[in-house]
Amino acid sequence: MKLKGLFTSESVGRGHPDKICDQISDKILDAVLEKDPNARVAIEVMATNRLIIVGGELTTKTYVDIVKLAWEVILKLGYSENDFSILSNVHSQSLDINQAVDKKNSKEIGAGDQGIMFGYATNETKNYMPLPITIAHELVKKCEELRKKDHEIKSDMKSQVTIDYTNPKEIKIHTVLMSIQHDKNIDSKKFESKIKEKVVQPTIKKFFPKINYQYKTFINPSGKFLIGGPIGDTGLTGRKIIVDTYGGAARHGGGAFSGKDYTKVDRSAAYAARWVAKNLVAAGIADQIEIQLSYGIGLTKPISIDVETFNTSKFSNKEIINIINNVFDLSPYGIIKSLDLKKPIYYQTSFYGHFGREDLDLPWEKLNKVASIKKLLKK
């Protein structure tokens, strides 16, 4: 969308209860794909109080220790084996779904479900992401790095960033808010000062080098944040879909990512749509592009492709869709092959967002179609 006035996005840290569930789901997915790249995986996790339940569907020729993998995630976040009980209740994929997806001809793999997916890119930042969500992710990432050296900081945390777009020629940082779980024996004022000095200010200065720190900053506005993670709030896989994508700056089809293998177009087609949008913006087609794709379960081609350029392109939608059809294969098989999605690359995306990740080598973030797009424009 065309961002105007004040616009806000949020991110959450690795110890947030929903993100714990996402990490466990993708940890299991990667472990399975590492041994069996053709497995069918749909893992869901619920974490509440001191109980973690792993459910979902798994069809594979291999074995992984689901409970052990869940513990690997939990222990990294500062918990001990006394904090939780973990239950696993995973069963095989429905045969009805399996026969729709796995065709006799592997090149005609069917979509694992129906649905709509969106991809978005903007030239507002160097990673082609909206600025508010980019900064929000950087804040929790910076704070997590500090947590590993500072016993006062716990792993459950949130950030929220408000950008003032009132003057497009002078975009400003308006408000930064962080809620951070902490140790019980802290001096609140010293803790607030530490987070401002070591997390907020260096992060904001990275994006606004000439900043004078006249923006608003709130650290733990509730007063205290002692009880966090699943002990403080219930977590579920896939509940942070806006954090995972564009921070609300683009639409979302509603399907979650974590725990799903590459045949689930909720995930793979959303990655493909981002790949398409990013390459189109990088090629100069528009300043912003939002791509919508739709699929039907068992169908081997997308049902529809639509684009929105927010009046930032000199090309018609018909021309842009023609470019997409000539450059990208958006069939489920084409997406899997083009983006090499059978590899165990998913756990690393289960925190700090799935898009714009300059710290990761993700195939849907590659600008490997820009030359092909520009070549078509010359014809």
Kinemage of the C-alpha trace (Angstrom):
@kinemage 1
@onewidth
@group {chain A} dominant
@subgroup {mainchain}
@vectorlist {calphas} color= white
{ca met a 1} P 0.000 0.000 0.000
{ca lys a 2} L 0.993 3.637 -0.344
{ca leu a 3} L 2.084 4.482 3.198
{ca lys a 4} L 0.816 7.843 4.450
{ca gly a 5} L 0.836 9.656 7.774
{ca leu a 6} L 1.822 7.475 10.721
{ca phe a 7} L 2.324 3.774 9.981
{ca thr a 8} L 3.308 1.140 12.540
{ca ser a 9} L 4.718 -2.387 12.368
{ca glu a 10} L 5.764 -4.817 15.083
{ca ser a 11} L 8.134 -7.719 15.516
{ca val a 12} L 8.577 -10.292 18.266
{ca gly a 13} L 11.621 -12.059 19.677
{ca arg a 14} L 12.561 -15.730 19.596
{ca gly a 15} L 11.178 -16.287 23.094
{ca his a 16} L 7.692 -15.038 22.250
{ca pro a 17} L 5.266 -17.975 22.760
{ca asp a 18} L 4.039 -17.939 19.154
{ca lys a 19} L 7.597 -17.756 17.840
{ca ile a 20} L 8.663 -20.656 20.052
{ca cys a 21} L 5.972 -22.715 18.324
{ca asp a 22} L 7.095 -21.556 14.867
{ca gln a 23} L 10.690 -22.496 15.654
{ca ile a 24} L 9.767 -25.978 16.872
{ca ser a 25} L 7.601 -26.553 13.783
{ca asp a 26} L 10.385 -25.546 11.397
{ca lys a 27} L 13.078 -27.328 13.397
{ca ile a 28} L 11.154 -30.573 12.876
{ca leu a 29} L 10.526 -29.770 9.195
{ca asp a 30} L 14.237 -29.216 8.521
{ca ala a 31} L 15.251 -32.364 10.393
{ca val a 32} L 12.869 -34.425 8.263
{ca leu a 33} L 13.836 -32.808 4.935
{ca glu a 34} L 17.520 -33.276 5.693
{ca lys a 35} L 16.965 -37.056 5.689
{ca asp a 36} L 13.974 -37.284 3.337
{ca pro a 37} L 13.637 -34.373 0.863
{ca asn a 38} L 10.375 -35.830 -0.484
{ca ala a 39} L 8.604 -35.969 2.873
{ca arg a 40} L 5.215 -34.364 3.421
{ca val a 41} L 5.181 -32.268 6.564
{ca ala a 42} L 2.593 -30.112 8.319
{ca ile a 43} L 3.604 -29.643 11.959
{ca glu a 44} L 1.601 -27.549 14.394
{ca val a 45} L 2.670 -26.670 17.941
{ca met a 46} L 0.771 -25.312 20.927
{ca ala a 47} L 2.576 -24.062 24.029
{ca thr a 48} L 0.599 -23.163 27.119
{ca asn a 49} L 1.691 -22.764 30.725
{ca arg a 50} L 4.256 -25.576 31.166
{ca leu a 51} L 3.004 -27.873 28.421
{ca ile a 52} L 4.096 -28.037 24.774
{ca ile a 53} L 2.022 -30.146 22.382
{ca val a 54} L 3.322 -31.086 18.928
{ca gly a 55} L 0.693 -32.265 16.431
{ca gly a 56} L 0.043 -32.373 12.718
{ca glu a 57} L 0.794 -34.636 9.787
{ca leu a 58} L 4.035 -36.282 8.718
{ca thr a 59} L 4.571 -38.771 5.898
{ca thr a 60} L 8.200 -39.802 5.581
{ca lys a 61} L 10.566 -42.711 5.069
{ca thr a 62} L 12.794 -41.517 7.916
{ca tyr a 63} L 12.571 -40.978 11.676
{ca val a 64} L 13.285 -37.909 13.765
{ca asp a 65} L 13.017 -37.483 17.516
{ca ile a 66} L 10.318 -34.819 17.692
{ca val a 67} L 10.510 -34.261 21.431
{ca lys a 68} L 14.299 -33.938 21.349
{ca leu a 69} L 14.083 -31.373 18.539
{ca ala a 70} L 11.555 -29.343 20.526
{ca trp a 71} L 13.916 -29.318 23.491
{ca glu a 72} L 16.750 -28.047 21.300
{ca val a 73} L 14.671 -24.947 20.586
{ca ile a 74} L 13.536 -24.438 24.176
{ca leu a 75} L 16.930 -24.785 25.828
{ca lys a 76} L 18.491 -22.132 23.551
{ca leu a 77} L 15.977 -19.623 24.890
{ca gly a 78} L 17.089 -19.862 28.489
{ca tyr a 79} L 14.663 -22.486 29.762
{ca ser a 80} L 15.558 -25.718 31.555
{ca glu a 81} L 14.126 -29.228 31.344
{ca asn a 82} L 12.173 -28.498 34.525
{ca asp a 83} L 10.150 -25.756 32.827
{ca phe a 84} L 8.048 -27.824 30.400
{ca ser a 85} L 6.551 -31.186 29.530
{ca ile a 86} L 6.483 -31.974 25.800
{ca leu a 87} L 3.913 -34.243 24.139
{ca ser a 88} L 3.952 -35.431 20.511
{ca asn a 89} L 0.872 -36.580 18.616
{ca val a 90} L 1.850 -36.580 14.935
{ca his a 91} L 0.202 -38.796 12.303
{ca ser a 92} L 0.517 -39.392 8.556
{ca gln a 93} L -0.862 -37.093 5.850
{ca ser a 94} L -4.408 -37.684 4.599
{ca leu a 95} L -4.450 -40.015 1.592
{ca asp a 96} L -6.977 -37.676 -0.066
{ca ile a 97} L -4.460 -34.819 0.056
{ca asn a 98} L -1.566 -37.080 -0.916
{ca gln a 99} L -3.190 -38.328 -4.127
{ca ala a 100} L -4.033 -34.753 -5.145
{ca val a 101} L -0.476 -33.503 -4.624
{ca asp a 102} L 1.737 -36.365 -5.792
{ca lys a 103} L 1.078 -37.045 -9.465
{ca lys a 104} L 2.600 -39.899 -11.465
{ca asn a 105} L 4.566 -37.287 -13.395
{ca ser a 106} L 6.667 -35.406 -10.808
{ca lys a 107} L 6.641 -32.302 -13.019
{ca glu a 108} L 2.880 -32.114 -12.571
{ca ile a 109} L 2.878 -31.876 -8.787
{ca gly a 110} L -0.409 -30.429 -7.558
{ca ala a 111} L -0.829 -27.599 -5.088
{ca gly a 112} L -1.186 -28.904 -1.527
{ca asp a 113} L -4.224 -26.729 -0.880
{ca gln a 114} L -6.367 -23.985 -2.327
{ca gly a 115} L -5.803 -20.378 -1.336
{ca ile a 116} L -4.484 -16.936 -2.153
{ca met a 117} L -0.944 -15.697 -1.529
{ca phe a 118} L 0.582 -12.232 -1.688
{ca gly a 119} L 4.101 -11.031 -2.340
{ca tyr a 120} L 5.348 -7.465 -1.997
{ca ala a 121} L 8.415 -5.352 -2.624
{ca thr a 122} L 9.228 -1.657 -2.376
{ca asn a 123} L 12.355 0.357 -3.181
{ca glu a 124} L 11.960 2.192 0.124
{ca thr a 125} L 14.870 0.206 1.595
{ca lys a 126} L 17.903 -1.589 0.176
{ca asn a 127} L 16.353 -4.971 1.041
{ca tyr a 128} L 13.140 -4.002 -0.804
{ca met a 129} L 11.062 -4.166 2.378
{ca pro a 130} L 8.875 -1.605 4.159
{ca leu a 131} L 10.913 0.459 6.604
{ca pro a 132} L 8.754 -0.042 9.761
{ca ile a 133} L 8.959 -3.860 9.793
{ca thr a 134} L 12.646 -3.769 8.835
{ca ile a 135} L 13.515 -1.632 11.858
{ca ala a 136} L 11.199 -3.633 14.137
{ca his a 137} L 13.034 -6.858 13.241
{ca glu a 138} L 16.421 -5.201 13.772
{ca leu a 139} L 15.421 -4.091 17.270
{ca val a 140} L 14.504 -7.561 18.552
{ca lys a 141} L 17.513 -9.076 16.813
{ca lys a 142} L 19.806 -6.552 18.509
{ca cys a 143} L 18.139 -7.172 21.863
{ca glu a 144} L 18.474 -10.958 21.487
{ca glu a 145} L 22.200 -10.519 20.848
{ca leu a 146} L 22.432 -8.491 24.057
{ca arg a 147} L 20.422 -11.109 25.985
{ca lys a 148} L 23.123 -13.709 25.419
{ca lys a 149} L 25.543 -11.501 27.382
{ca asp a 150} L 23.143 -9.913 29.877
{ca his a 151} L 21.329 -12.063 32.468
{ca glu a 152} L 18.776 -9.314 33.170
{ca ile a 153} L 17.202 -9.749 29.716
{ca lys a 154} L 14.945 -12.731 28.998
{ca ser a 155} L 13.991 -14.103 25.581
{ca asp a 156} L 10.350 -12.980 25.322
{ca met a 157} L 10.284 -9.539 23.754
{ca lys a 158} L 8.383 -7.319 21.330
{ca ser a 159} L 9.205 -4.232 19.324
{ca gln a 160} L 6.936 -1.714 17.636
{ca val a 161} L 8.018 1.037 15.264
{ca thr a 162} L 5.995 3.982 13.998
{ca ile a 163} L 7.224 5.899 10.947
{ca asp a 164} L 5.929 9.334 9.961
{ca tyr a 165} L 5.296 9.422 6.203
{ca thr a 166} L 3.510 12.791 6.243
{ca asn a 167} L 6.280 14.365 4.155
{ca pro a 168} L 7.480 11.730 1.641
{ca lys a 169} L 10.681 13.716 1.125
{ca glu a 170} L 11.469 13.715 4.845
{ca ile a 171} L 10.414 10.391 6.357
{ca lys a 172} L 10.877 10.425 10.134
{ca ile a 173} L 11.004 7.954 12.986
{ca his a 174} L 8.067 8.800 15.249
{ca thr a 175} L 7.904 6.213 18.045
{ca val a 176} L 9.807 3.141 19.208
{ca leu a 177} L 8.240 0.802 21.740
{ca met a 178} L 9.850 -2.280 23.254
{ca ser a 179} L 8.477 -4.706 25.828
{ca ile a 180} L 11.212 -6.992 27.138
{ca gln a 181} L 10.928 -9.780 29.683
{ca his a 182} L 13.433 -9.287 32.450
{ca asp a 183} L 14.905 -10.711 35.625
{ca lys a 184} L 13.047 -9.917 38.847
{ca asn a 185} L 16.004 -8.130 40.445
{ca ile a 186} L 16.428 -5.129 38.176
{ca asp a 187} L 16.444 -1.389 38.547
{ca ser a 188} L 13.712 -0.346 36.105
{ca lys a 189} L 15.236 3.019 35.241
{ca lys a 190} L 18.693 1.553 34.668
{ca phe a 191} L 17.182 -1.247 32.589
{ca glu a 192} L 15.307 1.281 30.445
{ca ser a 193} L 18.441 3.377 29.954
{ca lys a 194} L 20.446 0.289 28.993
{ca ile a 195} L 17.925 -0.790 26.343
{ca lys a 196} L 17.786 2.719 24.903
{ca glu a 197} L 21.570 3.044 24.791
{ca lys a 198} L 22.513 -0.459 23.615
{ca val a 199} L 19.522 -1.461 21.490
{ca val a 200} L 17.249 1.367 20.389
{ca gln a 201} L 19.650 4.205 19.628
{ca pro a 202} L 22.245 2.234 17.605
{ca thr a 203} L 19.481 0.521 15.632
{ca ile a 204} L 17.691 3.754 14.753
{ca lys a 205} L 20.981 5.465 13.884
{ca lys a 206} L 21.679 2.665 11.401
{ca phe a 207} L 18.603 3.739 9.416
{ca phe a 208} L 18.655 7.461 10.222
{ca pro a 209} L 22.382 8.387 10.474
{ca lys a 210} L 21.678 12.057 11.208
{ca ile a 211} L 19.007 11.359 13.815
{ca asn a 212} L 18.809 13.694 16.824
{ca tyr a 213} L 16.855 11.255 19.013
{ca gln a 214} L 13.789 13.487 19.176
{ca tyr a 215} L 11.460 10.520 18.614
{ca lys a 216} L 9.392 8.944 21.390
{ca thr a 217} L 10.716 5.833 23.110
{ca phe a 218} L 8.789 3.548 25.449
{ca ile a 219} L 10.479 0.636 27.231
{ca asn a 220} L 8.188 -1.769 29.120
{ca pro a 221} L 5.289 0.705 29.399
{ca ser a 222} L 3.317 -1.864 31.431
{ca gly a 223} L 5.786 -1.334 34.265
{ca lys a 224} L 7.205 -4.843 34.538
{ca phe a 225} L 7.481 -7.973 32.406
{ca leu a 226} L 8.531 -10.847 34.664
{ca ile a 227} L 6.363 -13.694 33.390
{ca gly a 228} L 6.936 -14.436 29.716
{ca gly a 229} L 6.947 -17.126 27.061
{ca pro a 230} L 4.361 -19.928 27.208
{ca ile a 231} L 4.200 -19.601 30.995
{ca gly a 232} L 2.725 -16.132 30.581
{ca asp a 233} L 0.706 -16.575 27.382
{ca thr a 234} L -0.359 -19.380 25.055
{ca gly a 235} L 1.582 -19.803 21.823
{ca leu a 236} L 0.505 -21.312 18.501
{ca thr a 237} L 2.293 -22.039 15.240
{ca gly a 238} L 1.445 -19.545 12.512
{ca arg a 239} L -0.122 -16.806 14.589
{ca lys a 240} L 2.438 -14.135 13.688
{ca ile a 241} L 1.807 -14.039 9.932
{ca ile a 242} L 2.052 -10.241 9.676
{ca val a 243} L 5.328 -10.217 11.624
{ca asp a 244} L 6.546 -12.961 9.270
{ca thr a 245} L 5.767 -10.942 6.144
{ca tyr a 246} L 5.464 -7.171 5.584
{ca gly a 247} L 4.312 -5.731 8.893
{ca gly a 248} L 0.877 -4.865 7.531
{ca ala a 249} L 2.188 -2.796 4.608
{ca ala a 250} L 0.836 -5.398 2.161
{ca arg a 251} L -2.076 -7.798 2.165
{ca his a 252} L -1.843 -11.375 3.399
{ca gly a 253} L -3.686 -14.432 2.105
{ca gly a 254} L -4.131 -15.839 5.612
{ca gly a 255} L -1.986 -18.966 5.358
{ca ala a 256} L 0.859 -19.488 7.813
{ca phe a 257} L 4.339 -20.676 6.867
{ca ser a 258} L 6.113 -22.551 9.649
{ca gly a 259} L 5.983 -26.335 9.805
{ca lys a 260} L 4.777 -26.687 6.203
{ca asp a 261} L 6.758 -28.388 3.464
{ca tyr a 262} L 7.246 -26.898 -0.007
{ca thr a 263} L 4.102 -28.515 -1.524
{ca lys a 264} L 1.971 -26.259 0.679
{ca val a 265} L 1.461 -23.202 -1.493
{ca asp a 266} L 0.621 -21.143 1.585
{ca arg a 267} L 4.359 -21.124 2.022
{ca ser a 268} L 6.040 -21.828 -1.312
{ca ala a 269} L 3.798 -19.563 -3.414
{ca ala a 270} L 4.120 -16.718 -0.895
{ca tyr a 271} L 7.884 -17.057 -1.251
{ca ala a 272} L 7.532 -17.102 -5.033
{ca ala a 273} L 5.314 -14.018 -5.008
{ca arg a 274} L 7.935 -12.139 -2.986
{ca trp a 275} L 10.628 -13.317 -5.431
{ca val a 276} L 8.588 -12.036 -8.375
{ca ala a 277} L 7.755 -8.696 -6.746
{ca lys a 278} L 11.338 -8.047 -5.636
{ca asn a 279} L 12.817 -8.740 -9.064
{ca leu a 280} L 10.209 -6.564 -10.769
{ca val a 281} L 10.900 -3.612 -8.474
{ca ala a 282} L 14.683 -4.101 -8.810
{ca ala a 283} L 14.249 -4.083 -12.600
{ca gly a 284} L 12.512 -0.702 -12.417
{ca ile a 285} L 9.004 -1.860 -13.306
{ca ala a 286} L 7.552 0.051 -10.349
{ca asp a 287} L 8.510 1.597 -7.007
{ca gln a 288} L 6.146 -0.792 -5.218
{ca ile a 289} L 4.497 -3.994 -6.390
{ca glu a 290} L 2.077 -6.364 -4.712
{ca ile a 291} L 1.492 -9.723 -6.394
{ca gln a 292} L -1.532 -11.928 -5.752
{ca leu a 293} L -1.481 -15.609 -6.722
{ca ser a 294} L -4.272 -18.145 -6.313
{ca tyr a 295} L -4.174 -21.944 -6.416
{ca gly a 296} L -6.497 -24.918 -6.195
{ca ile a 297} L -5.686 -28.180 -4.421
{ca gly a 298} L -4.293 -30.708 -6.876
{ca leu a 299} L -4.073 -28.178 -9.722
{ca thr a 300} L -0.693 -27.838 -11.401
{ca lys a 301} L -0.926 -24.179 -12.448
{ca pro a 302} L -1.966 -20.998 -10.626
{ca ile a 303} L -5.607 -20.091 -11.182
{ca ser a 304} L -4.895 -16.373 -11.301
{ca ile a 305} L -2.165 -13.738 -11.141
{ca asp a 306} L -2.872 -10.124 -10.257
{ca val a 307} L -0.649 -7.104 -9.641
{ca glu a 308} L -1.021 -3.778 -7.844
{ca thr a 309} L 1.578 -1.047 -8.397
{ca phe a 310} L -0.043 1.765 -6.378
{ca asn a 311} L 0.294 4.181 -9.305
{ca thr a 312} L 4.096 3.859 -9.287
{ca ser a 313} L 4.510 2.165 -12.683
{ca lys a 314} L 4.350 3.333 -16.287
{ca phe a 315} L 3.428 -0.209 -17.359
{ca ser a 316} L -0.095 -1.612 -17.432
{ca asn a 317} L -1.067 -4.598 -15.285
{ca lys a 318} L -1.498 -6.621 -18.464
{ca glu a 319} L 2.083 -5.845 -19.534
{ca ile a 320} L 3.465 -6.727 -16.104
{ca ile a 321} L 1.559 -10.030 -15.954
{ca asn a 322} L 2.868 -10.861 -19.421
{ca ile a 323} L 6.411 -10.307 -18.123
{ca ile a 324} L 5.704 -12.534 -15.113
{ca asn a 325} L 4.397 -15.336 -17.323
{ca asn a 326} L 7.440 -15.117 -19.588
{ca val a 327} L 10.075 -15.003 -16.846
{ca phe a 328} L 8.700 -17.046 -13.944
{ca asp a 329} L 7.272 -20.573 -13.709
{ca leu a 330} L 4.704 -20.294 -10.927
{ca ser a 331} L 3.421 -23.841 -11.076
{ca pro a 332} L 4.041 -25.720 -7.801
{ca tyr a 333} L 6.720 -27.795 -9.553
{ca gly a 334} L 8.284 -24.688 -11.112
{ca ile a 335} L 8.439 -22.892 -7.762
{ca ile a 336} L 9.998 -25.879 -5.989
{ca lys a 337} L 12.614 -26.301 -8.724
{ca ser a 338} L 13.412 -22.609 -9.238
{ca leu a 339} L 13.780 -21.881 -5.527
{ca asp a 340} L 15.332 -25.248 -4.621
{ca leu a 341} L 12.810 -25.693 -1.817
{ca lys a 342} L 13.538 -29.311 -0.943
{ca lys a 343} L 16.529 -28.227 1.125
{ca pro a 344} L 16.272 -27.869 4.934
{ca ile a 345} L 16.418 -24.050 4.974
{ca tyr a 346} L 13.288 -23.197 6.947
{ca tyr a 347} L 14.189 -23.053 10.640
{ca gln a 348} L 16.302 -19.919 10.087
{ca thr a 349} L 13.207 -18.100 8.775
{ca ser a 350} L 11.073 -18.854 11.839
{ca phe a 351} L 12.285 -15.716 13.615
{ca tyr a 352} L 13.010 -12.138 12.430
{ca gly a 353} L 10.822 -12.536 9.337
{ca his a 354} L 10.855 -14.582 6.147
{ca phe a 355} L 11.583 -11.694 3.771
{ca gly a 356} L 14.284 -9.077 3.332
{ca arg a 357} L 16.758 -11.213 5.273
{ca glu a 358} L 20.150 -9.893 4.203
{ca asp a 359} L 21.748 -12.068 6.892
{ca leu a 360} L 20.548 -15.246 5.146
{ca asp a 361} L 21.049 -16.690 1.677
{ca leu a 362} L 17.394 -17.299 0.825
{ca pro a 363} L 16.522 -18.239 -2.773
{ca trp a 364} L 13.377 -16.086 -2.936
{ca glu a 365} L 15.472 -13.024 -2.064
{ca lys a 366} L 17.816 -13.414 -5.039
{ca leu a 367} L 17.703 -10.812 -7.815
{ca asn a 368} L 18.418 -13.435 -10.450
{ca lys a 369} L 15.623 -12.463 -12.859
{ca val a 370} L 16.317 -8.750 -13.190
{ca ala a 371} L 18.352 -9.155 -16.387
{ca ser a 372} L 15.627 -11.310 -18.011
{ca ile a 373} L 12.971 -8.733 -17.107
{ca lys a 374} L 15.008 -5.845 -18.511
{ca lys a 375} L 15.689 -7.812 -21.680
{ca leu a 376} L 11.948 -8.227 -22.254
{ca leu a 377} L 11.411 -4.502 -21.745
{ca lys a 378} L 13.741 -3.733 -24.647
{ca lys a 379} L 11.728 -5.789 -27.117
